Amino acid sequence: MVPKFLIGDNTDHPDAVFIVHTEFPRFILNLENDDVEWFDDISGESKEDVTEEVSTLIEEAEAFYQREIDRYQSQS
């Protein structure tokens, strides 16, 4: 089973931290600038539903990142 969220980084973007959402709709969130890259086409959904779902998913991604950082720091 793949986790719902993953943390990623890339040496080509040394200041960026990426959160990968692995479930539909799949996306990568760049926490440095809040850019979102979508892997799934969500254009067929109603604009209201998409806006609400995206907002919720972004909040979940940010909460996941903060939880992981807090856990990492408590182990140090």
Phi and psi restraints in degrees (range 20) as a CNS / XPLOR table:
assign (resid 1 and name C) (resid 2 and name N)
       (resid 2 and name CA) (resid 2 and name C) 1.0 -94.9 20.0 2
assign (resid 2 and name N) (resid 2 and name CA)
       (resid 2 and name C) (resid 3 and name N) 1.0 135.3 20.0 2
assign (resid 2 and name C) (resid 3 and name N)
       (resid 3 and name CA) (resid 3 and name C) 1.0 -61.1 20.0 2
assign (resid 3 and name N) (resid 3 and name CA)
       (resid 3 and name C) (resid 4 and name N) 1.0 155.6 20.0 2
assign (resid 3 and name C) (resid 4 and name N)
       (resid 4 and name CA) (resid 4 and name C) 1.0 -65.1 20.0 2
assign (resid 4 and name N) (resid 4 and name CA)
       (resid 4 and name C) (resid 5 and name N) 1.0 -37.7 20.0 2
assign (resid 4 and name C) (resid 5 and name N)
       (resid 5 and name CA) (resid 5 and name C) 1.0 -126.6 20.0 2
assign (resid 5 and name N) (resid 5 and name CA)
       (resid 5 and name C) (resid 6 and name N) 1.0 145.3 20.0 2
assign (resid 5 and name C) (resid 6 and name N)
       (resid 6 and name CA) (resid 6 and name C) 1.0 -132.4 20.0 2
assign (resid 6 and name N) (resid 6 and name CA)
       (resid 6 and name C) (resid 7 and name N) 1.0 149.4 20.0 2
assign (resid 6 and name C) (resid 7 and name N)
       (resid 7 and name CA) (resid 7 and name C) 1.0 -100.5 20.0 2
assign (resid 7 and name N) (resid 7 and name CA)
       (resid 7 and name C) (resid 8 and name N) 1.0 136.1 20.0 2
assign (resid 7 and name C) (resid 8 and name N)
       (resid 8 and name CA) (resid 8 and name C) 1.0 -136.1 20.0 2
assign (resid 8 and name N) (resid 8 and name CA)
       (resid 8 and name C) (resid 9 and name N) 1.0 156.7 20.0 2
assign (resid 8 and name C) (resid 9 and name N)
       (resid 9 and name CA) (resid 9 and name C) 1.0 -140.4 20.0 2
assign (resid 9 and name N) (resid 9 and name CA)
       (resid 9 and name C) (resid 10 and name N) 1.0 172.4 20.0 2
assign (resid 9 and name C) (resid 10 and name N)
       (resid 10 and name CA) (resid 10 and name C) 1.0 -155.5 20.0 2
assign (resid 10 and name N) (resid 10 and name CA)
       (resid 10 and name C) (resid 11 and name N) 1.0 131.3 20.0 2
assign (resid 10 and name C) (resid 11 and name N)
       (resid 11 and name CA) (resid 11 and name C) 1.0 -66.1 20.0 2
assign (resid 11 and name N) (resid 11 and name CA)
       (resid 11 and name C) (resid 12 and name N) 1.0 -19.1 20.0 2
assign (resid 11 and name C) (resid 12 and name N)
       (resid 12 and name CA) (resid 12 and name C) 1.0 -73.2 20.0 2
assign (resid 12 and name N) (resid 12 and name CA)
       (resid 12 and name C) (resid 13 and name N) 1.0 -16.2 20.0 2
assign (resid 12 and name C) (resid 13 and name N)
       (resid 13 and name CA) (resid 13 and name C) 1.0 -132.0 20.0 2
assign (resid 13 and name N) (resid 13 and name CA)
       (resid 13 and name C) (resid 14 and name N) 1.0 71.9 20.0 2
assign (resid 13 and name C) (resid 14 and name N)
       (resid 14 and name CA) (resid 14 and name C) 1.0 -64.1 20.0 2
assign (resid 14 and name N) (resid 14 and name CA)
       (resid 14 and name C) (resid 15 and name N) 1.0 -22.6 20.0 2
assign (resid 14 and name C) (resid 15 and name N)
       (resid 15 and name CA) (resid 15 and name C) 1.0 -94.2 20.0 2
assign (resid 15 and name N) (resid 15 and name CA)
       (resid 15 and name C) (resid 16 and name N) 1.0 -6.2 20.0 2
assign (resid 15 and name C) (resid 16 and name N)
       (resid 16 and name CA) (resid 16 and name C) 1.0 -94.8 20.0 2
assign (resid 16 and name N) (resid 16 and name CA)
       (resid 16 and name C) (resid 17 and name N) 1.0 146.6 20.0 2
assign (resid 16 and name C) (resid 17 and name N)
       (resid 17 and name CA) (resid 17 and name C) 1.0 -123.4 20.0 2
assign (resid 17 and name N) (resid 17 and name CA)
       (resid 17 and name C) (resid 18 and name N) 1.0 132.1 20.0 2
assign (resid 17 and name C) (resid 18 and name N)
       (resid 18 and name CA) (resid 18 and name C) 1.0 -111.8 20.0 2
assign (resid 18 and name N) (resid 18 and name CA)
       (resid 18 and name C) (resid 19 and name N) 1.0 139.4 20.0 2
assign (resid 18 and name C) (resid 19 and name N)
       (resid 19 and name CA) (resid 19 and name C) 1.0 -112.0 20.0 2
assign (resid 19 and name N) (resid 19 and name CA)
       (resid 19 and name C) (resid 20 and name N) 1.0 124.6 20.0 2
assign (resid 19 and name C) (resid 20 and name N)
       (resid 20 and name CA) (resid 20 and name C) 1.0 -102.3 20.0 2
assign (resid 20 and name N) (resid 20 and name CA)
       (resid 20 and name C) (resid 21 and name N) 1.0 123.9 20.0 2
assign (resid 20 and name C) (resid 21 and name N)
       (resid 21 and name CA) (resid 21 and name C) 1.0 -98.0 20.0 2
assign (resid 21 and name N) (resid 21 and name CA)
       (resid 21 and name C) (resid 22 and name N) 1.0 119.7 20.0 2
assign (resid 21 and name C) (resid 22 and name N)
       (resid 22 and name CA) (resid 22 and name C) 1.0 -94.6 20.0 2
assign (resid 22 and name N) (resid 22 and name CA)
       (resid 22 and name C) (resid 23 and name N) 1.0 -7.1 20.0 2
assign (resid 22 and name C) (resid 23 and name N)
       (resid 23 and name CA) (resid 23 and name C) 1.0 -103.9 20.0 2
assign (resid 23 and name N) (resid 23 and name CA)
       (resid 23 and name C) (resid 24 and name N) 1.0 165.7 20.0 2
assign (resid 23 and name C) (resid 24 and name N)
       (resid 24 and name CA) (resid 24 and name C) 1.0 -66.8 20.0 2
assign (resid 24 and name N) (resid 24 and name CA)
       (resid 24 and name C) (resid 25 and name N) 1.0 133.7 20.0 2
assign (resid 24 and name C) (resid 25 and name N)
       (resid 25 and name CA) (resid 25 and name C) 1.0 -82.1 20.0 2
assign (resid 25 and name N) (resid 25 and name CA)
       (resid 25 and name C) (resid 26 and name N) 1.0 125.6 20.0 2
assign (resid 25 and name C) (resid 26 and name N)
       (resid 26 and name CA) (resid 26 and name C) 1.0 -73.3 20.0 2
assign (resid 26 and name N) (resid 26 and name CA)
       (resid 26 and name C) (resid 27 and name N) 1.0 140.1 20.0 2
assign (resid 26 and name C) (resid 27 and name N)
       (resid 27 and name CA) (resid 27 and name C) 1.0 -158.3 20.0 2
assign (resid 27 and name N) (resid 27 and name CA)
       (resid 27 and name C) (resid 28 and name N) 1.0 167.2 20.0 2
assign (resid 27 and name C) (resid 28 and name N)
       (resid 28 and name CA) (resid 28 and name C) 1.0 -120.9 20.0 2
assign (resid 28 and name N) (resid 28 and name CA)
       (resid 28 and name C) (resid 29 and name N) 1.0 128.6 20.0 2
assign (resid 28 and name C) (resid 29 and name N)
       (resid 29 and name CA) (resid 29 and name C) 1.0 -106.6 20.0 2
assign (resid 29 and name N) (resid 29 and name CA)
       (resid 29 and name C) (resid 30 and name N) 1.0 125.1 20.0 2
assign (resid 29 and name C) (resid 30 and name N)
       (resid 30 and name CA) (resid 30 and name C) 1.0 -91.6 20.0 2
assign (resid 30 and name N) (resid 30 and name CA)
       (resid 30 and name C) (resid 31 and name N) 1.0 109.6 20.0 2
assign (resid 30 and name C) (resid 31 and name N)
       (resid 31 and name CA) (resid 31 and name C) 1.0 -70.1 20.0 2
assign (resid 31 and name N) (resid 31 and name CA)
       (resid 31 and name C) (resid 32 and name N) 1.0 -18.9 20.0 2
assign (resid 31 and name C) (resid 32 and name N)
       (resid 32 and name CA) (resid 32 and name C) 1.0 -66.5 20.0 2
assign (resid 32 and name N) (resid 32 and name CA)
       (resid 32 and name C) (resid 33 and name N) 1.0 -40.3 20.0 2
assign (resid 32 and name C) (resid 33 and name N)
       (resid 33 and name CA) (resid 33 and name C) 1.0 -132.9 20.0 2
assign (resid 33 and name N) (resid 33 and name CA)
       (resid 33 and name C) (resid 34 and name N) 1.0 7.9 20.0 2
assign (resid 33 and name C) (resid 34 and name N)
       (resid 34 and name CA) (resid 34 and name C) 1.0 63.6 20.0 2
assign (resid 34 and name N) (resid 34 and name CA)
       (resid 34 and name C) (resid 35 and name N) 1.0 18.3 20.0 2
assign (resid 34 and name C) (resid 35 and name N)
       (resid 35 and name CA) (resid 35 and name C) 1.0 -69.7 20.0 2
assign (resid 35 and name N) (resid 35 and name CA)
       (resid 35 and name C) (resid 36 and name N) 1.0 143.1 20.0 2
assign (resid 35 and name C) (resid 36 and name N)
       (resid 36 and name CA) (resid 36 and name C) 1.0 -122.9 20.0 2
assign (resid 36 and name N) (resid 36 and name CA)
       (resid 36 and name C) (resid 37 and name N) 1.0 129.2 20.0 2
assign (resid 36 and name C) (resid 37 and name N)
       (resid 37 and name CA) (resid 37 and name C) 1.0 -110.6 20.0 2
assign (resid 37 and name N) (resid 37 and name CA)
       (resid 37 and name C) (resid 38 and name N) 1.0 118.1 20.0 2
assign (resid 37 and name C) (resid 38 and name N)
       (resid 38 and name CA) (resid 38 and name C) 1.0 -91.8 20.0 2
assign (resid 38 and name N) (resid 38 and name CA)
       (resid 38 and name C) (resid 39 and name N) 1.0 139.3 20.0 2
assign (resid 38 and name C) (resid 39 and name N)
       (resid 39 and name CA) (resid 39 and name C) 1.0 -100.6 20.0 2
assign (resid 39 and name N) (resid 39 and name CA)
       (resid 39 and name C) (resid 40 and name N) 1.0 -22.0 20.0 2
assign (resid 39 and name C) (resid 40 and name N)
       (resid 40 and name CA) (resid 40 and name C) 1.0 -110.2 20.0 2
assign (resid 40 and name N) (resid 40 and name CA)
       (resid 40 and name C) (resid 41 and name N) 1.0 147.6 20.0 2
assign (resid 40 and name C) (resid 41 and name N)
       (resid 41 and name CA) (resid 41 and name C) 1.0 -81.9 20.0 2
assign (resid 41 and name N) (resid 41 and name CA)
       (resid 41 and name C) (resid 42 and name N) 1.0 116.6 20.0 2
assign (resid 41 and name C) (resid 42 and name N)
       (resid 42 and name CA) (resid 42 and name C) 1.0 -113.8 20.0 2
assign (resid 42 and name N) (resid 42 and name CA)
       (resid 42 and name C) (resid 43 and name N) 1.0 15.0 20.0 2
assign (resid 42 and name C) (resid 43 and name N)
       (resid 43 and name CA) (resid 43 and name C) 1.0 -69.7 20.0 2
assign (resid 43 and name N) (resid 43 and name CA)
       (resid 43 and name C) (resid 44 and name N) 1.0 -21.5 20.0 2
assign (resid 43 and name C) (resid 44 and name N)
       (resid 44 and name CA) (resid 44 and name C) 1.0 -79.7 20.0 2
assign (resid 44 and name N) (resid 44 and name CA)
       (resid 44 and name C) (resid 45 and name N) 1.0 -9.7 20.0 2
assign (resid 44 and name C) (resid 45 and name N)
       (resid 45 and name CA) (resid 45 and name C) 1.0 -82.7 20.0 2
assign (resid 45 and name N) (resid 45 and name CA)
       (resid 45 and name C) (resid 46 and name N) 1.0 159.4 20.0 2
assign (resid 45 and name C) (resid 46 and name N)
       (resid 46 and name CA) (resid 46 and name C) 1.0 -67.9 20.0 2
assign (resid 46 and name N) (resid 46 and name CA)
       (resid 46 and name C) (resid 47 and name N) 1.0 143.3 20.0 2
assign (resid 46 and name C) (resid 47 and name N)
       (resid 47 and name CA) (resid 47 and name C) 1.0 -59.4 20.0 2
assign (resid 47 and name N) (resid 47 and name CA)
       (resid 47 and name C) (resid 48 and name N) 1.0 -39.6 20.0 2
assign (resid 47 and name C) (resid 48 and name N)
       (resid 48 and name CA) (resid 48 and name C) 1.0 -64.4 20.0 2
assign (resid 48 and name N) (resid 48 and name CA)
       (resid 48 and name C) (resid 49 and name N) 1.0 -45.3 20.0 2
assign (resid 48 and name C) (resid 49 and name N)
       (resid 49 and name CA) (resid 49 and name C) 1.0 -63.7 20.0 2
assign (resid 49 and name N) (resid 49 and name CA)
       (resid 49 and name C) (resid 50 and name N) 1.0 -43.2 20.0 2
assign (resid 49 and name C) (resid 50 and name N)
       (resid 50 and name CA) (resid 50 and name C) 1.0 -64.1 20.0 2
assign (resid 50 and name N) (resid 50 and name CA)
       (resid 50 and name C) (resid 51 and name N) 1.0 -45.3 20.0 2
assign (resid 50 and name C) (resid 51 and name N)
       (resid 51 and name CA) (resid 51 and name C) 1.0 -59.1 20.0 2
assign (resid 51 and name N) (resid 51 and name CA)
       (resid 51 and name C) (resid 52 and name N) 1.0 -45.1 20.0 2
assign (resid 51 and name C) (resid 52 and name N)
       (resid 52 and name CA) (resid 52 and name C) 1.0 -66.3 20.0 2
assign (resid 52 and name N) (resid 52 and name CA)
       (resid 52 and name C) (resid 53 and name N) 1.0 -45.1 20.0 2
assign (resid 52 and name C) (resid 53 and name N)
       (resid 53 and name CA) (resid 53 and name C) 1.0 -65.4 20.0 2
assign (resid 53 and name N) (resid 53 and name CA)
       (resid 53 and name C) (resid 54 and name N) 1.0 -43.5 20.0 2
assign (resid 53 and name C) (resid 54 and name N)
       (resid 54 and name CA) (resid 54 and name C) 1.0 -62.5 20.0 2
assign (resid 54 and name N) (resid 54 and name CA)
       (resid 54 and name C) (resid 55 and name N) 1.0 -44.0 20.0 2
assign (resid 54 and name C) (resid 55 and name N)
       (resid 55 and name CA) (resid 55 and name C) 1.0 -58.6 20.0 2
assign (resid 55 and name N) (resid 55 and name CA)
       (resid 55 and name C) (resid 56 and name N) 1.0 -45.3 20.0 2
assign (resid 55 and name C) (resid 56 and name N)
       (resid 56 and name CA) (resid 56 and name C) 1.0 -63.8 20.0 2
assign (resid 56 and name N) (resid 56 and name CA)
       (resid 56 and name C) (resid 57 and name N) 1.0 -44.1 20.0 2
assign (resid 56 and name C) (resid 57 and name N)
       (resid 57 and name CA) (resid 57 and name C) 1.0 -65.4 20.0 2
assign (resid 57 and name N) (resid 57 and name CA)
       (resid 57 and name C) (resid 58 and name N) 1.0 -38.8 20.0 2
assign (resid 57 and name C) (resid 58 and name N)
       (resid 58 and name CA) (resid 58 and name C) 1.0 -64.5 20.0 2
assign (resid 58 and name N) (resid 58 and name CA)
       (resid 58 and name C) (resid 59 and name N) 1.0 -42.9 20.0 2
assign (resid 58 and name C) (resid 59 and name N)
       (resid 59 and name CA) (resid 59 and name C) 1.0 -61.9 20.0 2
assign (resid 59 and name N) (resid 59 and name CA)
       (resid 59 and name C) (resid 60 and name N) 1.0 -41.8 20.0 2
assign (resid 59 and name C) (resid 60 and name N)
       (resid 60 and name CA) (resid 60 and name C) 1.0 -64.0 20.0 2
assign (resid 60 and name N) (resid 60 and name CA)
       (resid 60 and name C) (resid 61 and name N) 1.0 -40.7 20.0 2
assign (resid 60 and name C) (resid 61 and name N)
       (resid 61 and name CA) (resid 61 and name C) 1.0 -63.6 20.0 2
assign (resid 61 and name N) (resid 61 and name CA)
       (resid 61 and name C) (resid 62 and name N) 1.0 -44.2 20.0 2
assign (resid 61 and name C) (resid 62 and name N)
       (resid 62 and name CA) (resid 62 and name C) 1.0 -66.2 20.0 2
assign (resid 62 and name N) (resid 62 and name CA)
       (resid 62 and name C) (resid 63 and name N) 1.0 -39.5 20.0 2
assign (resid 62 and name C) (resid 63 and name N)
       (resid 63 and name CA) (resid 63 and name C) 1.0 -65.5 20.0 2
assign (resid 63 and name N) (resid 63 and name CA)
       (resid 63 and name C) (resid 64 and name N) 1.0 -40.5 20.0 2
assign (resid 63 and name C) (resid 64 and name N)
       (resid 64 and name CA) (resid 64 and name C) 1.0 -58.8 20.0 2
assign (resid 64 and name N) (resid 64 and name CA)
       (resid 64 and name C) (resid 65 and name N) 1.0 -47.0 20.0 2
assign (resid 64 and name C) (resid 65 and name N)
       (resid 65 and name CA) (resid 65 and name C) 1.0 -60.9 20.0 2
assign (resid 65 and name N) (resid 65 and name CA)
       (resid 65 and name C) (resid 66 and name N) 1.0 -46.4 20.0 2
assign (resid 65 and name C) (resid 66 and name N)
       (resid 66 and name CA) (resid 66 and name C) 1.0 -62.9 20.0 2
assign (resid 66 and name N) (resid 66 and name CA)
       (resid 66 and name C) (resid 67 and name N) 1.0 -40.7 20.0 2
assign (resid 66 and name C) (resid 67 and name N)
       (resid 67 and name CA) (resid 67 and name C) 1.0 -62.0 20.0 2
assign (resid 67 and name N) (resid 67 and name CA)
       (resid 67 and name C) (resid 68 and name N) 1.0 -42.5 20.0 2
assign (resid 67 and name C) (resid 68 and name N)
       (resid 68 and name CA) (resid 68 and name C) 1.0 -65.9 20.0 2
assign (resid 68 and name N) (resid 68 and name CA)
       (resid 68 and name C) (resid 69 and name N) 1.0 -42.0 20.0 2
assign (resid 68 and name C) (resid 69 and name N)
       (resid 69 and name CA) (resid 69 and name C) 1.0 -63.8 20.0 2
assign (resid 69 and name N) (resid 69 and name CA)
       (resid 69 and name C) (resid 70 and name N) 1.0 -44.0 20.0 2
assign (resid 69 and name C) (resid 70 and name N)
       (resid 70 and name CA) (resid 70 and name C) 1.0 -60.2 20.0 2
assign (resid 70 and name N) (resid 70 and name CA)
       (resid 70 and name C) (resid 71 and name N) 1.0 -42.5 20.0 2
assign (resid 70 and name C) (resid 71 and name N)
       (resid 71 and name CA) (resid 71 and name C) 1.0 -65.1 20.0 2
assign (resid 71 and name N) (resid 71 and name CA)
       (resid 71 and name C) (resid 72 and name N) 1.0 -42.6 20.0 2
assign (resid 71 and name C) (resid 72 and name N)
       (resid 72 and name CA) (resid 72 and name C) 1.0 -62.2 20.0 2
assign (resid 72 and name N) (resid 72 and name CA)
       (resid 72 and name C) (resid 73 and name N) 1.0 -45.0 20.0 2
assign (resid 72 and name C) (resid 73 and name N)
       (resid 73 and name CA) (resid 73 and name C) 1.0 -67.9 20.0 2
assign (resid 73 and name N) (resid 73 and name CA)
       (resid 73 and name C) (resid 74 and name N) 1.0 -32.0 20.0 2
assign (resid 73 and name C) (resid 74 and name N)
       (resid 74 and name CA) (resid 74 and name C) 1.0 -73.0 20.0 2
assign (resid 74 and name N) (resid 74 and name CA)
       (resid 74 and name C) (resid 75 and name N) 1.0 -19.3 20.0 2
assign (resid 74 and name C) (resid 75 and name N)
       (resid 75 and name CA) (resid 75 and name C) 1.0 -86.2 20.0 2
assign (resid 75 and name N) (resid 75 and name CA)
       (resid 75 and name C) (resid 76 and name N) 1.0 -15.8 20.0 2
